[in-house]
């Protein structure tokens, strides 16, 4: 029997989960053994999983899970250096040259475990079967607008937090913008994708005019002076080999309207980072990194943005992923087989 072990998230500010109680019931009905850890932070209450019939385990007990259990979480594991012996489903951030990714792969190699990276669960056409992109774009655009509103007050954006729903987020953002008599303009690269769609929808809700670019507009490889003529710029595409530079380091001192960059893709330590004015992620406590003082240029790059809306983003993502989880009994084939092949390619380089 396939055994899926849903672990509690151990990263700060992470309340999401990749399986809802309804999804757990569907897996149980399909003959999958589902264990769900208790969690002091999960946005979806434990009782739903109890009612569905899941086995309940203590928080953070996955390290003692049976050897054949497939451990399912979303964000990173604690960097404690322990060898990883289980099969893990999660976002590993390990295949693009990230320093922490190399350490993660070394732990898998030492323990003999396997990473099924959620970012690399793809259909035959290469498209991801599930993504948090829409809500990342939505929340990322909101944080960028908060940064812009703070600039209008000659301030830098203060801490951001979790919202019960997108309606609560919009109401809070409206309060931030009440003192601004005009709205900024925004340019979105990746406008046709999930992330760009979420960013555009948030902008539309807040009356922010949007210029949407995608592959056709960036195919010439740059430079892209148009970016500097918008107050807001949102990078909504994943960095990969061949990605052009959208914002060069010289943008700091260039003549520009641009004052806030929302790097929603958020991969500053990747070799392919297309935003060259910064080199580290920002945080919930300090969402804006001021990279130039006059004229002001702030970068916001929070790497778990959907966690600002944990219930809506969890329900959306879990619904997308469930059909693939229902294929776990054939983990050596299809989507799972492709993810394993990707892992094998990278583990050989460690």
N, C-alpha and C positions, 0 to 999 in steps of 0.2 A: 504493500500500500504506500502510495506517495504521501510524504509527511511534510507539510508546509508549516514552518514555525515563524510567526509574525512577531518580530522583536520590538521592544520599546525603543524609541529614538533617544539617543544619549547626547545629541548635540543641542546646545543652547538655542532657544527660540525655535524649536522644531516640534510642532504639534500635529503634523500631517501623518497620514497612514495610507498605505497603498491598497488596502482591502477593507471594504465596508462590511458590516454584519450581513447585509443582503448578499454580497459576493461570497462571504464565508459560507453561508447557507447553500449557495449554488455549488461550491467546491465539495462540501460535505455530502450533498446529494449525489455528486459524481463519484463518490468513493474516496475522496482525499481526506486524510487525517489532518485537521487544522488545529494548531496550538497558537494561542494568542497570549502574549505576555501582558501582565498588568502594567499600567503606565500612569504616572502622576501628571503627565502633560498632554496626552493624546486628546485631540479635539472631539473625537467621536467616543462616547462613553462605552465602558467595558460591558455594561449590561446587555447591550445589543448582541455582542458576541456570545455571551452566556446563553441568551435566549435562542441563538441560532444553533447551539449545541457544541460550540468549540471547547476544547480543553483549555484551561487557563493555567498559566505558569507565572512564577514570580518575575518581577521586573528585572531586566538585564540578566536573565538566567540562560540565555542562548548558548553561552560557553559550555554549559553542561547538557546541551541538547543531545539526543541520540545521534550517533555518527551519520545515520542515513537521512537526517532531517535537512531540509532545504531552508536556510535561514533568510527571511525576507524582511528587509528594512529599506529605508530611502536614503538617508544621508550617511556620512562617513562614520566609521567605527572609531572608537577612542584609539589614539596613536600610542598604544602601550607596547608595541614591538612584539606582541605575542604571535607565534605562528598560527595561521588560520587553517583549520582542518576541515571545516564544513564547506558545503556548496552554499554560496551567498548570492542573493539577488539584491542589488543596490546600485546607486550611482557611485561608481568608483573614482571617477576623475583621474584615471591612471594611464591613459593611452596617448596623451598629447605632450609628453615630456615634462609634466608637472613633477616637482621634487617629491611632494607627498605621495604622488601616484607610484613612483618608483619604490618607495618604502612599502607601500601597500602590496605591490606585486612581490616584493621580497618576502613578505609575510606569508603570502599564498604559496610561494615556492617552498618555503621552509616547512609549512604544515601540510602540503599536499592538497590543499583545498582548491576550489574553483570559484571564479567570479563570473556571474552572469550579469553584465553591466546593463542597467536599465536603459541607458542611452543607446546601447547597441542591440536592443531587441528590435529587429527590423524584419519587414516583410520581404518577399522576393525582389520587389522593386527598390529596396533600400530605404523605404520610408519607415520611420519609427512607428511601432504599433501603439504606443501610448506616450504622451508627453504632458508636462505641466505648463507648456509654453504659453497658453492663452493667459493664465492667471499670473505667470511671471511678467508678461508684457503689461497686463493691467496694473499690477501692483508697482512695477518698475516705473511706469509712466506717472503714477500717483506720487511716488517718492521724488521723481525729478521735478514735478510741479511744486511739491513742497519746498524743494531746494530753490527753485526760481522765486517762489513767493517770499522766502526768507531773504533772498538777495534784494528784493524790492524794499525790504526793511533795513537794508545794510547789515544783515546778519548772515550767519551760516546755519543751515538746517539742524534742528535738534533731533533728539531720539524719535524713532518710529516704533510702532508696536503692532499687536494683533488686533484684528477687527472681527466682530461677530459675523458680519456679512459685508458684501460689497456696498450695500445701501449705507451702512454706517461709515464706511471709508469715504464714499462720495460726500456725505454730509460734513465730515471732518475736513475734507479737502476744500469744500466750498467755504468753510469758515476761514481757512488759510488764505484763500484768494479774494475774500471780500474787500480787502484794502487795495487791490490792484484794479485800476480802471480799464485797462486793456488786457488782452490775452496775448501770450507769446505765440509765435509760430513754431511748428515742429516738423522736422524731417525724419522719417523712419526708413531705415534700410532693412529689408526683410519684410516689407509691408504685406506680402501675400501669404506669409507663413502664420503659424499659430501665435508666435510671440508678437509679431507685428500687428496682427489683428487685435490682440488684447490691448496693446498700447494705443492703437487707433481708436478703439471703442472707448477707452478711458478719456482720451483727448476729446472725442466727440461729446461725451457726457458733460465735459467741463467747458465746452465752447472754444477749444483750442484748434485753430486751422492746421491741417496736416497735409504735408507733401509725402506721398508714398512712393518709395523706390524699391525695386527688387533686382533680379538678375539683369534685365535688359538695361537698366540705367547705370549699372556698375560694371558692365562687361568690358568697357574700355580700360579698366584698371587704374584709373585716376590720373592726376589729382582730382579732388572733388571740392572745388571752391564753393559750390552751392551750400555745402554743409555749414560753412561759416556765416552764411547769410540768414540762418534761422536761429532763433534764441535757444531752441531745444534740439538736440540730436539724440536719436535712439538707435543703438546698434542692436539688432534683433536676429543676427545670424551667427551660427556657430563658427568659430575660427577653425580653419583647416588649411592644408597646403594650397597655395594659390589664392588665398583670400587677400585682396588688396588692402593697402593702408587707407583707412577712411579719414583719420585725424592724425596728421604727423606731429612730431614734437614742436615744430615751428608754429603750430596753431596757437600756442600759448601767447606769443607776442604779436601775432598777425592782426591786421585790422579785421574785426569781426563783430557780428551781432551775437554769435554763439556765446552763451554763458553757462549752460548746463548740459553735460553729456550724461545720458542714461545708458550705461553699458550693460544692458539687460542680459546679454549673452555671458558676460562676466567671466572672462578667462584671461586675466592679466598676466599670469605666469606661463601662459602657453607660448610656444615658439612662434605662433601665427597670430598673436594678438594684433588686431587692426587699429587699436586706439593707443597711440604712442605717447600720450601726455601723462600716463600714470602707470604704476606697476604693482599695485596691491588692491585687494578688495576693500570695500568699506563695510561698515557694521551697522547693526540696528541702533547702537548707542551713538555712533558718529556716521550717519549715512552719507555725508558729503565730504569729499576730499578736495580742498581748495588747492588747485595746482597753479593758479596765477591770481594775483591780488588785484591788479588794475590794468586793463579791465578784468573784472572777476570771471573766473572759469572754475566751475565745480564739476567734479565727476562723482556720480553715485553708481556703485557696482556692488550690490548685495547679492550673495550667491544662493540665498534660499528665499527669494521674494514671494513665492506662492504661500509661504508659511504665514504671511500677513493675513491671508484669507484661508485658514486651514480647513474649514468645513467644506466650502465650495470647491476648493482645489482638490481636496482628497476625494470627494464624491465624483468629480469629473474624471480625474486620473484613474481611479479604481474602476470606473465603468469602462474606460478604454482598455485597461489592462486585463480585465477578467477573462475574455475569450482566450488570451494567451496563457493565463494561469491554468485554465481548464485543459491545456495541452501538456501539463507537466508530466503526465504519465508517459510521454514520449519525449523526454528531455534531450535525447540525443538526435532529434530530428527538427526540421523546420526552423522556427524562430529561435528556439533554444539551441539547436545545433549550430546555427550561424553565430550566436553569441559565444558559444564555447570555442568555436574555431578562431574567433577574434581574440579571445583570451589566450588561447594556445600560441597564437602568433606573437603576442607581446610578452608572454612569460618566457619564451625562448630567448628573449633578448636580455633577460635579467641575469 
